[in-house]
Amino acid sequence: MSPLLDYTSFCQIAEEQLEVTMEQPVTGGERLRDDLQLDSMRLLQLLVHLELEHGYVLADEKLAQLPQMTVDQLLQSLARKEVV
């Protein structure tokens, strides 16, 4: 299954919404906390933005893993929000 977002879209969202500058091109193997320096507040802000603005959600069981996830793991874990 291909991810809902590509690296370019992810970087654009991170730069615009989180005020993070990607100094190197994102290849997918970067860890969100350790490599991209996204602290818990920025990760929460990213998830809220992805859900409210783009309709993407991360399953509850994946939330605890989020800080250790790579960009690839996050993008593969996102799902479209079910409209009820």
N, CA and C of each residue as an Amber inpcrd file, in Angstrom:
protein
   252
   0.8520000  -1.1770000   0.0000000   0.0000000   0.0000000   0.0000000
   0.8980000   1.2410000   0.0000000   0.6220000   2.1670000  -0.8570000
   1.4320000   3.3780000  -0.9220000   0.9460000   4.3850000   0.1190000
   1.8560000   5.2250000   0.6240000   1.4650000   6.2100000   1.6380000
   0.5400000   7.2680000   1.0650000  -0.2400000   7.8840000   1.9500000
  -1.1670000   8.9350000   1.5530000  -0.4400000  10.2460000   1.2360000
   0.6830000  10.4630000   1.8930000   1.4900000  11.6640000   1.6580000
   2.8450000  11.2400000   1.1180000   3.4320000  12.0780000   0.2820000
   4.7960000  11.8210000  -0.1610000   5.7440000  12.6820000   0.6730000
   7.0430000  12.4870000   0.4640000   8.0340000  13.2100000   1.2520000
   7.9360000  14.7150000   1.0520000   7.6900000  15.1350000  -0.1680000
   7.5950000  16.5680000  -0.4520000   6.4410000  17.1910000   0.3260000
   5.2850000  16.5240000   0.3330000   4.1210000  17.0310000   1.0740000
   4.4040000  17.0440000   2.5680000   5.0270000  15.9840000   3.0600000
   5.3680000  15.9220000   4.4860000   6.2760000  17.0810000   4.8670000
   7.3160000  17.3200000   4.0720000   8.2520000  18.4070000   4.3550000
   7.5620000  19.7600000   4.3110000   6.6930000  19.9490000   3.3470000
   5.9690000  21.2160000   3.2200000   5.1040000  21.4550000   4.4510000
   4.3950000  20.4250000   4.9010000   3.5550000  20.5570000   6.1000000
   4.4260000  20.8490000   7.3160000   5.5250000  20.1160000   7.4720000
   6.4040000  20.3240000   8.6220000   6.9720000  21.7400000   8.6240000
   7.3930000  22.2130000   7.4830000   7.9790000  23.5470000   7.4160000
   6.9530000  24.6460000   7.6510000   5.7670000  24.4830000   7.0670000
   4.7440000  25.5260000   7.1940000   4.0400000  25.5000000   8.5480000
   3.6720000  24.3310000   9.0210000   2.8710000  24.2250000  10.2380000
   3.7090000  24.1600000  11.5130000   4.8890000  23.5550000  11.4230000
   5.7030000  23.3520000  12.6130000   6.9040000  24.2810000  12.6720000
   7.0630000  25.0900000  11.6180000   8.1950000  25.9960000  11.5230000
   9.5130000  25.2500000  11.6900000   9.6030000  24.1100000  11.0130000
  10.8070000  23.2710000  11.0130000  11.4460000  23.3930000   9.6400000
  12.7400000  23.6040000   9.6170000  13.4600000  23.6780000   8.3510000
  14.1560000  22.3500000   8.1020000  13.8500000  21.7230000   6.9840000
  14.4960000  20.4770000   6.6040000  15.8010000  20.8320000   5.8980000
  16.9150000  20.6270000   6.5920000  18.2140000  21.0010000   6.0380000
  18.6880000  20.0160000   4.9740000  18.2520000  18.7830000   5.0750000
  18.6080000  17.7350000   4.1150000  17.3120000  17.2180000   3.4970000
  17.3650000  16.7030000   2.2830000  16.1660000  16.0870000   1.7080000
  15.7310000  14.8870000   2.5560000  14.4350000  14.7650000   2.7670000
  13.9010000  13.6420000   3.5350000  13.9170000  12.4000000   2.6600000
  14.4930000  11.3280000   3.2150000  14.5800000  10.0700000   2.4730000
  13.6330000   9.0110000   3.0210000  13.0540000   9.2660000   4.1950000
  12.1030000   8.3310000   4.7850000  12.6250000   7.6170000   6.0090000
  13.9310000   7.4820000   6.1280000  14.5030000   6.7600000   7.2580000
  14.7330000   7.6050000   8.4910000  14.4310000   8.8890000   8.4090000
  14.6610000   9.7910000   9.5370000  13.6440000   9.5170000  10.6520000
  14.1390000   9.4600000  11.8720000  13.2500000   9.3100000  13.0330000
  12.6720000  10.6860000  13.3660000  11.3740000  10.6970000  13.6780000
  10.6780000  11.9690000  13.8970000  11.2860000  12.7650000  15.0450000
  11.5630000  12.1030000  16.1600000  12.0950000  12.8300000  17.3220000
  13.6110000  12.9910000  17.2340000  14.3150000  11.9110000  17.0140000
  15.7730000  11.9550000  17.1110000  16.4310000  12.6750000  15.9400000
  15.9590000  12.4400000  14.7340000  16.6070000  13.0280000  13.5570000
  16.0020000  14.3670000  13.1400000  14.6800000  14.4670000  13.2030000
  14.0130000  15.7000000  12.7700000  13.7370000  16.6570000  13.9250000
  14.0570000  16.2170000  15.1510000  13.9160000  17.0630000  16.3400000
  12.4790000  17.5210000  16.5770000  11.5020000  16.6380000  16.2870000
  10.1030000  16.9690000  16.5490000   9.7680000  16.5130000  17.9620000
   9.6040000  17.4680000  18.8670000   9.2620000  17.1180000  20.2440000
   7.7870000  16.7430000  20.3330000   7.3370000  16.3780000  21.5210000
   5.9660000  15.8790000  21.6770000   4.9230000  16.9200000  21.2720000
   5.1730000  18.1940000  21.5520000   4.2160000  19.2330000  21.1710000
   4.1310000  19.3690000  19.6520000   5.2550000  19.3080000  18.9720000
   5.2460000  19.4030000  17.5060000   4.6040000  18.1690000  16.8840000
   4.8470000  16.9940000  17.4680000   4.2160000  15.7820000  16.9430000
   2.6960000  15.8620000  17.0950000   2.2430000  16.3540000  18.2310000
   0.8030000  16.5210000  18.4470000   0.2310000  17.5400000  17.4600000
   0.9330000  18.6400000  17.2760000   0.5060000  19.6700000  16.3220000
   0.4360000  19.0850000  14.9100000   1.4070000  18.2580000  14.5460000
   1.4210000  17.6160000  13.2320000   0.2060000  16.7040000  13.0650000
  -0.0910000  15.8830000  14.0730000  -1.2410000  14.9750000  13.9830000
  -2.5610000  15.7320000  13.8880000  -2.6970000  16.7800000  14.6680000
  -3.9290000  17.5800000  14.6280000  -4.0910000  18.2070000  13.2480000
  -3.0190000  18.7640000  12.7160000  -3.0890000  19.3690000  11.3860000
  -3.4420000  18.3200000  10.3260000  -2.7940000  17.1700000  10.3720000
  -3.0650000  16.1270000   9.3820000  -4.5220000  15.6770000   9.4260000
  -5.0890000  15.6060000  10.6360000  -6.4830000  15.1840000  10.7510000
  -7.4510000  16.2820000  10.3250000  -7.2670000  17.4830000  10.8410000
  -8.2290000  18.5520000  10.5770000  -8.1460000  19.1010000   9.1510000
  -6.9560000  19.2220000   8.6230000  -6.7830000  19.8400000   7.3190000
  -6.7490000  18.8550000   6.1570000  -6.3430000  17.6170000   6.4320000
  -6.1630000  16.6630000   5.3460000  -6.9950000  15.3890000   5.5060000
  -7.6060000  15.2080000   6.6770000  -8.4440000  14.0340000   6.8970000
  -7.6800000  12.7520000   7.1410000  -6.4100000  12.8460000   7.5570000
  -5.5900000  11.6660000   7.8490000  -5.5600000  11.4410000   9.3520000
  -5.6460000  10.1960000   9.7600000  -5.5690000   9.8720000  11.1840000
  -4.5420000   8.7710000  11.4080000  -4.0440000   8.7280000  12.6260000
  -3.1350000   7.6800000  13.0590000  -3.8890000   6.8520000  14.0790000
  -3.8920000   5.5430000  13.9150000  -4.6100000   4.6510000  14.8260000
  -4.1110000   4.8520000  16.2550000  -5.0390000   4.7700000  17.2100000
  -4.7000000   4.9830000  18.6140000  -3.5560000   4.0970000  19.0850000
  -3.5210000   2.8550000  18.6260000  -2.4710000   1.9340000  19.0780000
  -1.0810000   2.3240000  18.5640000  -1.0100000   3.2250000  17.6030000
   0.2730000   3.6830000  17.0540000   0.7910000   4.9530000  17.7440000
  -0.0470000   5.6070000  18.5310000   0.3350000   6.8850000  19.1250000
   1.5690000   6.7900000  20.0130000   1.6590000   5.7410000  20.8180000
   2.8040000   5.5910000  21.7170000   4.1020000   5.3930000  20.9430000
   4.0150000   4.8560000  19.7460000   5.1970000   4.6020000  18.9270000
   5.6340000   5.8330000  18.1400000   4.8090000   6.8420000  18.0860000
   5.0460000   7.9910000  17.2140000   6.4350000   8.6250000  17.3540000
   6.9200000   8.9180000  18.5690000   8.2300000   9.5730000  18.6530000
   9.3760000   8.7460000  18.0590000   9.2650000   7.4300000  18.1110000
  10.3190000   6.5690000  17.5850000  10.1200000   6.2180000  16.1110000
   9.0030000   6.5970000  15.5460000   8.7220000   6.2640000  14.1440000
   9.6490000   7.0140000  13.1960000   9.8770000   6.3950000  12.0430000
  10.5490000   7.0890000  10.9540000   9.4760000   7.7950000  10.1240000
   9.9060000   8.6510000   9.2450000   8.9660000   9.3250000   8.3470000
   8.1930000   8.2720000   7.5440000   8.8990000   7.2730000   7.0220000
   8.2310000   6.2050000   6.2700000   7.1670000   5.5020000   7.1050000
   7.5040000   5.1590000   8.3460000   6.5470000   4.4630000   9.2030000
   5.3130000   5.3170000   9.4590000   5.5100000   6.6130000   9.6860000
   4.3650000   7.4990000   9.8950000   3.5010000   7.5520000   8.6460000
   4.1280000   7.7840000   7.5010000   3.3510000   7.9250000   6.2690000
   2.6110000   6.6280000   5.9250000   3.2050000   5.4860000   6.2210000
   2.5450000   4.2080000   5.9650000   1.4130000   3.9420000   6.9650000
   1.5020000   4.5430000   8.1570000   0.5150000   4.2940000   9.2150000
  -0.7050000   5.2010000   9.1260000  -0.6080000   6.2760000   8.3780000
  -1.7420000   7.1900000   8.2620000  -2.8730000   6.5330000   7.4800000
  -4.0770000   6.8360000   7.8810000  -5.2470000   6.3390000   7.1670000
  -6.2190000   7.4930000   6.9680000  -7.0700000   7.3390000   5.9770000
  -8.1170000   8.3450000   5.7580000  -9.1220000   8.2620000   6.8960000
  -9.5430000   9.4110000   7.3600000 -10.5350000   9.4840000   8.4200000
 -11.8660000   9.0020000   7.8800000 -12.5020000   8.1190000   8.6360000
 -13.8150000   7.6120000   8.2570000 -14.8650000   8.6740000   8.5740000
 -15.6550000   9.0130000   7.5930000 -16.7310000   9.9730000   7.7990000
 -17.9790000   9.2080000   8.2160000 -18.5390000   9.5940000   9.3540000
 -19.7130000   8.8870000   9.8730000 -20.9660000   9.6330000   9.5140000
